[in-house]
Amino acid sequence: MTITWSGGVAGSYIWIIGSSADPATKAGAEFICTERADVGTFTVPAWVLSAMPASGPDSSAGGTADGFLTLHSTLAQPVRFQATGIDVGFFNWSLWQAKNVKYQ
């Protein structure tokens, strides 16, 4: 499975997170892969995908497949700041984009 993206902060990383579950068999698995944001593409290895259970329907979600693919990005380094009343402060942000998918 090849994933492509655009943008991202130089020096930062993208997290590729996949999860799958089959409520009927109570089987589930998750993978987390990382790649430099400036690369723009990543292929999840076949051996990782082969360890994922087939996504079963989730009755609590209207029967949609119980599988997700998420891309997560953040700053390369948190930014330190000072403010009255705290000893130390750091600022960071994150952006998550998730999609409901069916692993087979």
Secondary structure, 3 states (H helix, E strand, C coil): CEEECCCCCCCCEEEEEEEEEECCCCEEEEEEEEEEHHHCEEECCHHHHCCCCCCCEEHHHCCEECEEEEEEEECCCCEEECCCCCCCEEECCEEEEEEECCCC
